[in-house]
């Protein structure tokens, strides 16, 4: 079927929930994808930080192939061997004692919200239920996660939302301190605000947040849906800040492209969930867990992928900083950690995304004027150079 026909049928049969580019992707390998009409692209979007090992990584493909021949799905009424092994691997390499599996980041955050409220209902009664989140945050599109998301544009038309949610400025310790009350049960934050333009906190911010939570008997929930699984150069972003959360959520890169989410927590907090209090049909199914196990095996193997992420992140930022020197009238700021990098512009970023796509580069724009780069962790200097050269060409036409 030709591209034009596919685009026509997409418009006819699919709900218009996405502002899609007129591009139909057919296959991918590593950093590269190919459109239906055969054009090759370098992918610096990575499924929105999801394809952490690139497209169709051989170990993930083999793991999925083997698992699909054994067992695709069974109910959580029964024990599932790949799920048990994945939980052990995540617990072994994190602060946590227990894991709960679901299908997406929104589901993981939903579970975290429910767990925090349930924990305090079990321990102190009905009145400790409030959750504090950050302005400009993004936590998902269910009604609960939409409520804790700190961006009004996502909430239009969905009132009334979940009660008991408050927002404060990110990276502002005093604002958080003044917002905590005796009714606060949890603080929910992203280590780096990705959707709002790759906003990175001060180095000591989370140490202050951790102390405020401890002093006020409040749980700290970290949404690592975008930052987890090596994206920042460490397996989890909280490791950069010298603290541990009480609850952490994961998704995106965890399955190497296969949908899976997870919520991790301590034994003490996990006790609030007992049989019947929470669940999901597909969460932790054998197929998704097999993909996640293979992904983690590669990410953790001799530290290679994490080291690669750190090195390529530094190199990437340097190339972008060089562009900033050459185009100060276009580029306002370069910021990021590992391979989650933002380039803030003095202008609308959408035309630049289109121009790069026309030249064989897939990039993302968020918040209107921030180019967000989330390539697979296997990206090389040569591929980064190719993107930098294309950006230079595009900026030349603008200046």
N, C-alpha and C positions, 0 to 999 in steps of 0.2 A: 504494500500500500504506500502511495507516495505521500510526502510530507504534507502537502496542501490538503489532501483528503483527511489525514489524521487530525490536523488542526481544526478542520471543519467539524469533524465528529466530536472532538474534545469540547468545542464550544456548544455543540448541540446536546450532548449527553451528560456532561459533568457540571455540577454546581459551580458557580463562579466565585469560589472562596479564595482563589489565589490570583494575583496579578502575574500571569505567566508570560515568559518570553516566547516568541514564535519559534521555538526550538524543540525538537523531539529527539531525545537521547536514546541511543540504541544499545550501546555496549561500552564497557570501560575496563581498563587495566592500569593498575597503579595510579599515577597522576593524570592519566589521559582518559578522555571519553570521546566517543564518536557519535555524531548525529545520524539520524535516519538516512540523510542524503550523503553521508560519508565524510563530512568535514570533521577534522580533528581539533580538540580543545585541550588545554591544560586547565585542570579543575582546582581553583583556589577557594572554592566554597565547601567542598568536601561533604555535601549533603547537610550543610549547616553544622560543621564540626562533628559529623557522625562517622564518616568513612576514615577513621583514624589511621588505618593501614593502607589506605587507597582503595581502589575498586578491585574487587575479586581477588583479594590476597590469597595465594595458593593454600596456605594453612587453614584459613577460614573456609574456603571452598571445599577442601577435602573433609574437614570436620563436619560441615553441613551435609555433604554427600553421604558420608558414612552414617550419620545420625538419621537422615531421612529414610534410610533403608532399614533402620532398626525400630525406631519409635518416633513419631512426630508429636503426638499429643496424648496425654492422659490427664485425668482430673487430679487436683491437689488433695483428693481423698486418699491418695496413695503417695508413698515416698518416691522421689524421682532422682535417680543417681546423678545425672549431670547437674541438677539443681543443688544437690548436697555438696558436690565438689566445688561448684562456683561459689556458694556461700562460704565454704572453708577458705577458698583462695582470697576472697574479698576481706574476710575477717582477719586472716593472717597478715594481710598487707595494709591494714588500717587500724584506726582507734577502736573499731566496733567489736561487739560480741555476737550480734545476731543480724540476719539479713531477711528482708521481705522482698519478693520479686513481683514485678508488674510488667506493663507493656510500654510505658512512655514516661517522659519526665513529668508531665502533668499528673499522671497517676501516682508517681513517686511522691510528688509534693503534696498531693491530696492525702496520701497515706500519712505523711509526716504531720500535716495539720491535724488530722484525726487523732493520731497517736499522742501528740502534745496535749490536746484537750482531754483526751481520755485519761492520760497519766495523772493530770492534776485533779480530775473528778474522782479518781480512785484514792488520791492522797490527801487532798485538802477540801474537797467539796465542790459545789457548783459555781462559785464566783471567780475562779481563776481560769479564764477562758480567752482572754484577749491576746491577739497576735500582732506584733509590730513588724512591719516590713519597710522597705526603702522606696522613696520616690525614684522613679525611672527604672525600677526593677521589672523583670519579666519572669513569671513562674508557671505559665500555662494558660489554657483556655477553657478549662472546666469552670463552673460558677465559683467554686472556692478558690482555685488558683488564679482566676481572673480578678477576684476581689483583692488578693494579696499583691497582685501585680500593680506596680506604682505608675502606670501610664493610663491616663483617662481615655485615650483614643481607642483602646481595646475594649472599653466597657460600654460604649454608646449603644443604647437600645436593650441592655440586658438587666436593667434594674427590676426589682430590688436585689441587691447582692448580699453576700454573707455578712451578718452583723459581727461586731467585735474585732474589726480589723482597723489598724491605724498605720499611718505612713510618716516616716521622718526622712530627713535628708541623709543620703548615703555619705559615709566618710565624715560624719559629724557626731563626735562622741557626746557632746553636750546635748544635742537634740535628742539623742537616744536616751540619755540619762533622765532628761526632763519628761520623756514620754512614758517611761516605765511606771506602772502603778501596781497596787496590790492585786489587781485583776489580771495582770499580764502573765501569760503562761509561756510564751515563746517569742524569740526574735528570729525572724527568717530573712536571711541575706544570701546574696550571691558573692563569692569571693572576688569576682570581677563582674561588673555589669556588662554583659556582652551585647544584648539586644539594644541597649540604649547608647551604644557607641564605644565599647571597650573602655569602661571607666574603672581605673585601678585605685584602690585605697592607699592611704599613707601606710608605711611599713608597720607602725605600731597600732593601727586602728583596731585590728581584731583582738589584740591583747587587751585593749580597753573594753571592747565589747564582751569578751570572755569574762573579765572581772565583774562588769556590771551584771551579767547574767548570774554569776556565782553569788554575788552579794545580795541579789534580789530573788533568789530561788526561781530562776527563769531558765528554760531550756534554750540552747542555741542550735538552730537548724541552719545548716549550710546547703544551699542549692548548688550542687556541683554537676548539674546536668550538662552544662556546656564546658566547664573547666576540668572535669574529671577525666580519668584514663589517659594521663600523660600530656594533655593539651598545653599545660603551662611549663612543662619540663620536669615536673614531678608527677607521681601517679595521681595525687590529689592536690589541689591548689592550697588547701589549708596547711599543708606542710611548709609552705613558704613563710607562714606567719607565726610559727611557734606556738600554736594552740591546737586543741582538738574540739570538735563540736559534740553535742549530745546526739544529734541526728544528722545524717547526711543523705542527700538524694543523688542518684546517678541515672543516666540514660545515654542518649546519643552515641558516643564512642564505645560504650560498653559492649555492644554486639557486633562491632565492626561493620555496621550497615544493616544488621538484622534487628528488628524492633525488640527491645528489652529495657526495662527500668528496674531500679532497685532502691530500697530505703535501708540504710544501715543505722544501727543504734547500739546502745549499751544494754547489758543484761537488765539493769535496774529499770530502764525506761521500757524495754521490750515487754516486760511483764504485764503492762497495761493492755496489750493485745492478747486475748485468749480466743479459743475456738468460737467462731461465730461473730466476733467483733469486727473483722475486716477480711476481705478476700477478693479474688479475681479469677475468672475462668482460665485465661490463657497465661497468667503470670508464672514465670519460671518454667515454661514448658520445655521438654527435652531439646527441641530444635534450637530455640533461642539460646538456651544455656550452653549447648555445644558450641555455637558460634562465639559466645562470650568467653568461654574457656580458651578457645583457640586464640582469640584476640588478646586476652591477658597473657597467655603464654608468650606470644610474640613481643608484646610491649615490655614484659618483665625480663625477657631473655638477655642475660648478661648486661642489662642496662643499656643495650645498644639504642633502642628506639628513644628512650628518654634522653640519652646523651645527644642523639641526633637532633631531637627537638630543641634542646638548649642551644646547640651550635647553629642550627639553621635559623632559629629565632633571632639570635644575635646578628647573624649575617643578613637576614631579611630586614631587620630594623635599620641596619647600617645602609643598605641599598635605598631604603625609603627616606632615610635622613639625608642622603646625598641628593635625592630628588627634591626634598624640601629646600635645600640650599639653592638649587637651580631654579625652583619655581615658588619663591616665597609669596608671590601674589595669589597662588592657588592653594598651597598646602599650609594649613594652620598648625597642625600638631601631628606627631607620630607617637603612639603609645601602645603598650602591649606587654605580654609575658609569654615566653615560649612561642608557640605558633598560634596565638590568638592576638592579632595585631589590628589596630585601627589607625586609619589615616583621616584626620579631620580636615575638611576642605572649607574654603571661604565661599563655596558655591554648591549648588545642587549636584549630588553625586550620580543621579540616575543616568544622565547622558554619557558619563564616563564609563559606567558599567556596560552600556550598549556599545560604545566605541571599542571597548576592550573585547567584548564578545565578537564583534565583527572581525577582530584581529586574532581570534583563536584563544582568548583568555576568559575564563569564567570567574568573576569576582562578585562580591555582594556589597550593597549599600544599605546602611541602617541609619535611623534617625535623620534621614534626609540628606545629610552631608558628611557621613562617616563611611569611608570604604573599609569594610571589615574583611580581613583575610584569615581563613581557617583551613589551610591546606592539609592534606594527610601528613602525618608525622614523618613520612618517608621522603618528603620533598627534598630535592637536591639544590646545590648552589646554581647549577646550570638552569634548572627550571625557574628558580627565583630570578636569575639574570634575565631570562626570557620575558618574565612578567614586567620587570623593571624597565626593560627596553621598550615594551609596548606602552607602559604608562608614560614614559618619556615622549614617545611619539604623540600620544593623545594630548598630553599637556602642552606640547609644542603647538599643536593646532589651536589650542585655547588661548595661548599667550601671544 
